[in-house]
């Protein structure tokens, strides 16, 4: 191996480490805010409708903006987009903190803040996911994504405990200030790396690029199938899982520590799952891994609904977290491997649209139902529906073709960074 190859390998590892570290720190602050607001609304209102509204305001703007954010990620410098989005979210958090310090804590203000933060996420998320393949060799994407998932899960393990400690000993306002500090750190680390713009010359109009992205996404059979599966899983499993804090409060108790354990169980599972993906990688065929993990989601959602013991319930939450990386990491890696670099921003923009739309849509359905029937019934119904849908997704012609794609060798991107182990 030449000295040049070694230097290049060290460079991509250094840049990837700095980038992912900054994103993890920034995401940690966002997690603190997420938990704090969810607990605040749960404890203050005990209402499924309020949780539904928070999910809608927290996700729907991201769905709308991701359409345009994906185009920006392919036209503009992805590093600059991430910094701008992070800074905007931090400013919004400062404004909310100042309002709440004066004693003004109306629901509409929280909803507005969630909407603005969601808008920033719609710009940031496609840029982050499309930037990773710029830094990492194709054959190392699954490994790096698995590590990133593990780091995020580790932060998710710390975040609920940190949020509970700050929330109980000080206030939700203190959590907002921590979020601002973590955003500043994340921006500072991102400034340390150089990220070129994918398209140095933009010779088409914005809406022409948007139309091309729409055509590419919805005429690419594999991408279309994967997006539909994303939508179904988020609708039937992720959205109902957002009602688990409500089930804990209604069925087991209103203590903050119970809500904390619920989140910790999920986070521990995600941490272990991310480590397993990083080390093992799942089945050789990533599409099969995604389908199997989706089926497991259905089984665990059903099990959550059938749980009558609090600790058994928390055990199933841990298993749900364990299954998440075996769905999200291979699915993300498949798109990073199979989609051309100049289209990745737009494709991940549509992934963000699907995820951000399916979740609030699910909450629009399941939230009001949870105020009429027990949350347990909602989880049982969602679990059974997931079984049916995943089986159909795997046996239809599009599903069989997707499995064939997953079995094919990964195409190598021309001019990608060399790995240290290259001969």
C-alpha positions as CSV (number, residue, x, y, z in Angstrom):
1,X,0.0,0.0,0.0
2,X,1.4,3.4,-1.0
3,X,2.0,6.3,1.4
4,X,-0.6,8.3,-0.5
5,X,-3.2,5.6,0.1
6,X,-2.4,5.6,3.8
7,X,-2.6,9.3,4.0
8,X,-6.0,9.3,2.2
9,X,-7.3,6.6,4.5
10,X,-6.3,8.5,7.6
11,X,-7.9,11.6,6.2
12,X,-11.3,10.1,5.6
13,X,-11.3,8.4,9.0
14,X,-10.3,11.7,10.7
15,X,-13.0,13.7,8.8
16,X,-15.6,11.1,9.4
17,X,-14.8,11.0,13.1
18,X,-15.0,14.8,13.5
19,X,-18.2,15.0,11.5
20,X,-20.0,12.2,13.4
21,X,-18.8,13.4,16.7
22,X,-20.2,16.9,16.1
23,X,-23.5,15.5,14.9
24,X,-23.7,13.3,18.0
25,X,-23.1,16.2,20.4
26,X,-25.7,18.3,18.6
27,X,-28.2,15.4,18.5
28,X,-27.7,14.9,22.2
29,X,-29.0,18.4,22.9
30,X,-31.9,17.8,20.6
31,X,-32.7,14.6,22.4
32,X,-32.8,16.4,25.7
33,X,-35.4,18.8,24.3
34,X,-37.4,16.0,22.8
35,X,-37.7,14.0,26.0
36,X,-38.3,17.1,28.1
37,X,-41.2,18.4,25.9
38,X,-42.7,14.9,25.6
39,X,-42.6,14.4,29.4
40,X,-43.8,17.9,30.1
41,X,-46.8,17.5,27.8
42,X,-47.5,13.9,29.1
43,X,-47.4,14.9,32.8
44,X,-49.2,18.2,32.4
45,X,-52.1,17.0,30.1
46,X,-52.2,13.2,30.1
47,X,-53.9,13.6,26.8
48,X,-53.4,11.5,23.6
49,X,-54.7,14.4,21.5
50,X,-52.0,16.7,22.9
51,X,-49.3,14.1,22.1
52,X,-50.9,13.7,18.7
53,X,-50.6,17.5,18.1
54,X,-47.0,17.6,19.3
55,X,-46.1,14.8,16.9
56,X,-47.9,16.6,14.0
57,X,-46.1,19.9,14.7
58,X,-42.8,18.2,15.4
59,X,-42.8,16.1,12.2
60,X,-45.1,17.5,9.5
61,X,-43.0,20.6,8.7
62,X,-40.0,18.4,8.3
63,X,-42.0,16.3,5.8
64,X,-42.8,19.4,3.7
65,X,-39.3,21.0,3.9
66,X,-37.4,17.8,3.2
67,X,-38.7,17.9,-0.4
68,X,-36.8,21.2,-0.9
69,X,-34.0,20.3,1.6
70,X,-33.0,17.3,-0.6
71,X,-32.7,19.6,-3.6
72,X,-30.6,22.0,-1.7
73,X,-28.3,19.2,-0.5
74,X,-27.6,18.3,-4.1
75,X,-27.1,21.9,-5.3
76,X,-25.4,23.6,-2.4
77,X,-22.6,22.8,0.0
78,X,-23.9,20.2,2.5
79,X,-21.7,21.4,5.3
80,X,-23.0,24.9,5.0
81,X,-26.6,23.6,5.0
82,X,-26.1,21.6,8.2
83,X,-24.5,24.6,9.9
84,X,-27.3,26.9,8.9
85,X,-30.0,24.5,10.1
86,X,-28.3,23.8,13.4
87,X,-27.9,27.6,14.0
88,X,-31.5,28.3,13.2
89,X,-32.7,25.6,15.6
90,X,-30.5,26.9,18.4
91,X,-31.9,30.5,17.9
92,X,-35.4,29.1,18.1
93,X,-34.6,27.3,21.3
94,X,-33.2,30.5,22.8
95,X,-36.4,32.4,22.0
96,X,-38.6,29.7,23.6
97,X,-36.4,29.7,26.7
98,X,-36.7,33.5,27.1
99,X,-40.5,33.3,26.7
100,X,-40.8,30.6,29.3
101,X,-38.5,32.4,31.7
102,X,-41.2,35.1,31.8
103,X,-43.8,32.6,32.7
104,X,-45.5,32.3,29.3
105,X,-45.9,28.6,28.7
106,X,-48.9,28.2,26.4
107,X,-49.2,25.1,24.3
108,X,-49.3,27.0,21.1
109,X,-45.8,28.4,21.8
110,X,-44.4,24.9,22.3
111,X,-46.1,23.7,19.2
112,X,-44.6,26.6,17.2
113,X,-41.1,25.8,18.5
114,X,-41.5,22.2,17.6
115,X,-42.6,23.2,14.1
116,X,-39.6,25.5,13.6
117,X,-37.2,22.9,14.9
118,X,-38.8,20.4,12.5
119,X,-38.3,22.7,9.6
120,X,-34.6,22.9,10.5
121,X,-34.4,19.1,10.6
122,X,-36.0,18.9,7.2
123,X,-33.0,20.9,5.8
124,X,-30.3,19.2,8.0
125,X,-31.3,15.5,7.7
126,X,-30.9,15.0,3.9
127,X,-27.6,16.9,4.0
128,X,-26.2,14.8,6.8
129,X,-27.2,11.4,5.2
130,X,-25.9,12.5,1.8
131,X,-22.7,13.9,3.2
132,X,-21.6,10.6,4.9
133,X,-20.9,8.8,1.6
134,X,-18.7,11.8,0.6
135,X,-16.5,11.1,3.5
136,X,-16.6,7.3,3.7
137,X,-15.6,4.6,1.2
138,X,-18.6,2.6,-0.1
139,X,-17.4,-0.7,1.3
140,X,-17.2,0.8,4.8
141,X,-20.6,2.5,4.8
142,X,-22.4,-0.2,6.8
143,X,-19.6,-0.4,9.4
144,X,-19.6,3.4,9.8
145,X,-23.3,3.7,9.9
146,X,-23.4,1.0,12.5
147,X,-20.9,2.8,14.6
148,X,-22.8,6.1,14.2
149,X,-26.0,4.3,15.2
150,X,-24.2,2.9,18.3
151,X,-22.9,6.3,19.3
152,X,-26.4,7.8,18.8
153,X,-27.8,5.1,20.9
154,X,-25.2,5.7,23.6
155,X,-26.3,9.3,23.6
156,X,-29.9,8.2,23.8
157,X,-29.0,6.1,26.9
158,X,-27.5,9.1,28.6
159,X,-30.0,11.7,27.4
160,X,-33.1,10.4,29.2
161,X,-31.2,10.3,32.5
162,X,-29.7,13.7,31.9
163,X,-33.0,15.1,30.9
164,X,-34.8,13.6,33.9
165,X,-32.1,15.0,36.3
166,X,-32.2,18.5,34.8
167,X,-36.0,18.5,34.5
168,X,-36.5,17.4,38.1
169,X,-33.8,19.5,39.8
170,X,-34.1,22.6,37.7
171,X,-36.6,23.1,34.9
172,X,-37.3,22.5,31.2
173,X,-35.8,25.9,30.6
174,X,-32.4,24.7,31.7
175,X,-32.6,21.8,29.1
176,X,-33.2,24.4,26.4
177,X,-29.9,26.2,27.3
178,X,-28.0,22.9,27.2
179,X,-29.4,22.3,23.7
180,X,-28.0,25.7,22.6
181,X,-24.5,24.8,23.9
182,X,-24.4,21.4,22.2
183,X,-25.5,23.1,18.9
184,X,-22.6,25.5,19.2
185,X,-20.2,22.6,19.8
186,X,-21.6,20.6,16.8
187,X,-21.2,23.6,14.5
188,X,-17.6,24.2,15.8
189,X,-16.5,20.6,15.0
190,X,-18.1,20.7,11.5
191,X,-16.1,23.9,10.7
192,X,-12.9,21.8,11.2
193,X,-13.5,19.6,8.1
194,X,-13.5,20.5,4.4
195,X,-16.5,19.3,2.4
196,X,-16.7,20.0,-1.4
197,X,-19.9,20.7,-3.1
198,X,-21.0,17.7,-5.2
199,X,-22.2,19.8,-8.1
200,X,-19.8,22.6,-8.7
201,X,-21.8,23.9,-11.7
202,X,-25.6,24.2,-11.4
203,X,-26.9,24.5,-15.0
204,X,-30.5,23.7,-14.3
205,X,-33.3,25.5,-12.5
206,X,-34.3,24.6,-8.9
207,X,-37.7,23.2,-9.9
208,X,-36.1,21.3,-12.7
209,X,-33.8,19.6,-10.2
210,X,-36.8,19.0,-8.0
211,X,-38.7,17.4,-10.8
212,X,-35.7,15.2,-11.7
213,X,-35.5,14.1,-8.1
214,X,-39.1,13.2,-8.0
215,X,-38.8,11.2,-11.3
216,X,-35.7,9.4,-10.2
217,X,-37.2,8.5,-6.8
218,X,-40.5,7.2,-8.0
219,X,-39.3,5.5,-11.2
220,X,-36.4,3.7,-9.5
221,X,-38.2,0.4,-8.6
222,X,-35.9,-0.5,-5.7
223,X,-36.0,3.0,-4.1
224,X,-39.7,3.2,-4.5
225,X,-40.3,-0.2,-2.8
226,X,-38.0,0.7,0.1
227,X,-39.7,4.1,0.6
228,X,-43.1,2.3,0.7
229,X,-41.8,-0.1,3.3
230,X,-40.4,2.8,5.3
231,X,-43.8,4.4,5.3
232,X,-45.7,1.3,6.4
233,X,-43.3,0.5,9.3
234,X,-43.3,4.1,10.6
235,X,-47.1,4.2,10.3
236,X,-47.8,0.9,12.0
237,X,-45.0,0.6,14.6
238,X,-43.1,3.8,15.2
239,X,-46.2,6.0,15.6
240,X,-47.9,3.7,18.1
241,X,-44.7,3.3,20.0
242,X,-44.9,7.1,20.7
243,X,-47.9,6.2,22.8
244,X,-45.8,4.0,25.2
245,X,-45.2,6.8,27.7
246,X,-49.0,7.3,27.8
247,X,-49.4,3.6,28.5
248,X,-46.8,3.7,31.2
249,X,-48.6,6.7,32.9
250,X,-52.0,5.1,32.6
251,X,-51.2,1.5,33.5
252,X,-48.1,1.6,35.7
253,X,-47.7,5.0,37.3
254,X,-47.0,8.7,36.9
255,X,-43.5,8.8,38.3
256,X,-40.9,10.4,36.1
257,X,-38.5,7.5,36.8
258,X,-40.9,5.2,35.1
259,X,-40.9,7.3,31.9
260,X,-37.1,7.5,32.2
261,X,-36.7,3.7,32.4
262,X,-39.0,3.3,29.4
263,X,-36.7,5.5,27.3
264,X,-33.5,3.9,28.8
265,X,-34.7,0.4,28.0
266,X,-35.2,1.4,24.3
267,X,-31.9,3.2,24.2
268,X,-29.9,0.3,25.7
269,X,-31.5,-1.9,23.1
270,X,-30.5,0.5,20.3
271,X,-26.9,0.7,21.6
272,X,-26.6,-3.1,21.7
273,X,-28.2,-3.4,18.3
274,X,-26.0,-0.7,16.8
275,X,-22.9,-2.5,18.1
276,X,-24.1,-5.8,16.6
277,X,-24.7,-4.2,13.2
278,X,-21.2,-2.5,13.3
279,X,-19.5,-5.8,14.2
280,X,-21.7,-8.4,12.4
281,X,-23.6,-6.4,9.9
282,X,-26.7,-8.6,9.9
283,X,-27.5,-11.0,7.1
284,X,-25.5,-10.9,3.9
285,X,-28.5,-9.6,2.0
286,X,-29.4,-6.2,3.5
287,X,-32.9,-6.3,2.1
288,X,-33.7,-9.5,3.9
289,X,-32.3,-8.0,7.1
290,X,-34.7,-5.1,6.7
291,X,-37.7,-7.4,6.1
292,X,-36.9,-9.6,9.0
293,X,-36.4,-6.7,11.4
294,X,-39.8,-5.3,10.2
295,X,-41.5,-8.6,11.0
296,X,-39.8,-8.5,14.4
297,X,-41.2,-4.9,14.9
298,X,-44.7,-6.3,14.5
299,X,-44.1,-9.1,17.0
300,X,-42.7,-6.8,19.6
301,X,-45.5,-4.2,19.1
302,X,-48.0,-7.0,19.7
303,X,-46.0,-8.1,22.8
304,X,-46.0,-4.6,24.2
305,X,-49.7,-4.4,24.0
306,X,-50.1,-7.8,25.7
307,X,-47.8,-6.8,28.6
308,X,-49.4,-6.5,32.0
309,X,-46.2,-6.3,34.1
310,X,-44.2,-3.1,34.0
311,X,-40.8,-4.8,33.9
312,X,-41.9,-7.2,31.2
313,X,-43.0,-4.2,29.2
314,X,-39.6,-2.5,29.7
315,X,-38.0,-5.7,28.6
316,X,-39.9,-5.7,25.3
317,X,-39.0,-2.0,24.9
318,X,-35.3,-3.0,25.1
319,X,-35.9,-5.6,22.3
320,X,-37.6,-3.0,20.2
321,X,-34.6,-0.8,20.5
322,X,-32.3,-3.8,19.7
323,X,-34.3,-4.3,16.4
324,X,-34.1,-0.7,15.2
325,X,-30.5,-0.7,13.9
326,X,-31.2,-3.9,12.0
327,X,-33.9,-1.9,10.1
328,X,-32.5,1.6,9.8
329,X,-28.8,1.0,9.3
330,X,-29.1,-1.5,6.4
331,X,-31.9,0.5,4.8
332,X,-29.8,3.7,4.9
333,X,-26.7,1.9,3.7
334,X,-28.6,0.4,0.8
335,X,-29.7,3.9,-0.4
336,X,-26.1,5.3,0.0
337,X,-24.8,2.3,-2.0
338,X,-27.4,2.1,-4.7
339,X,-28.2,5.8,-5.4
340,X,-25.9,8.0,-7.5
341,X,-24.1,10.7,-5.4
342,X,-25.7,13.6,-7.3
343,X,-29.2,12.3,-6.4
344,X,-28.6,11.3,-2.8
345,X,-29.7,14.6,-1.3
346,X,-33.1,14.4,-3.0
347,X,-33.6,10.7,-2.3
348,X,-32.9,11.2,1.4
349,X,-35.1,14.2,1.3
350,X,-38.0,12.0,0.2
351,X,-37.0,9.5,2.9
352,X,-37.4,12.3,5.4
353,X,-40.8,13.2,3.8
354,X,-41.9,9.6,4.2
355,X,-40.7,9.3,7.8
356,X,-41.9,12.7,8.8
357,X,-45.3,12.2,7.2
358,X,-46.0,8.6,8.3
359,X,-45.4,9.3,12.0
360,X,-47.8,12.2,12.5
361,X,-50.3,10.5,10.2
362,X,-50.1,7.5,12.4
363,X,-50.5,9.7,15.5
364,X,-53.5,11.4,13.8
365,X,-55.1,7.9,13.7
366,X,-53.8,6.3,16.8
367,X,-53.7,9.4,19.2
368,X,-57.5,10.0,19.2
369,X,-58.1,6.2,19.4
370,X,-55.9,6.0,22.5
371,X,-58.3,8.5,24.2
372,X,-61.2,6.1,23.5
373,X,-59.7,2.7,23.9
374,X,-56.7,1.4,26.0
375,X,-53.3,2.0,24.5
376,X,-52.8,-1.8,24.7
377,X,-55.4,-2.4,22.1
378,X,-53.8,0.1,19.7
379,X,-50.4,-1.7,20.0
380,X,-52.0,-5.1,19.5
381,X,-53.8,-4.0,16.4
382,X,-50.7,-2.3,14.9
383,X,-48.6,-5.4,15.6
384,X,-51.0,-7.7,13.7
385,X,-51.3,-5.3,10.8
386,X,-47.5,-5.1,10.6
387,X,-47.2,-8.9,10.2
388,X,-49.6,-8.9,7.3
389,X,-48.0,-5.9,5.5
390,X,-44.4,-7.2,5.8
391,X,-45.4,-10.6,4.4
392,X,-47.1,-9.0,1.4
393,X,-44.1,-6.6,0.9
394,X,-41.7,-9.6,0.6
395,X,-43.8,-11.8,-1.7
396,X,-45.0,-9.3,-4.3
397,X,-42.9,-9.0,-7.5
398,X,-41.4,-5.7,-6.4
399,X,-40.3,-7.3,-3.1
400,X,-38.8,-10.3,-4.8
401,X,-36.8,-8.0,-7.1
402,X,-35.7,-5.9,-4.2
403,X,-34.3,-9.1,-2.5
404,X,-32.4,-9.8,-5.7
405,X,-30.9,-6.3,-5.7
406,X,-29.8,-6.8,-2.1
407,X,-28.0,-10.0,-3.2
408,X,-26.0,-8.2,-5.9
409,X,-22.4,-6.9,-5.4
410,X,-22.2,-3.3,-4.2
411,X,-21.2,-0.9,-7.0
412,X,-18.0,1.1,-6.2
413,X,-18.2,4.8,-6.6
414,X,-15.4,6.2,-8.9
415,X,-12.8,8.3,-7.1
416,X,-14.0,7.5,-3.6
417,X,-11.6,7.7,-0.7
418,X,-9.2,4.8,-0.4
419,X,-9.3,2.6,2.6
420,X,-6.3,1.8,4.7
421,X,-6.6,-1.9,3.9
422,X,-6.6,-1.4,0.2
423,X,-3.9,-3.2,-1.7
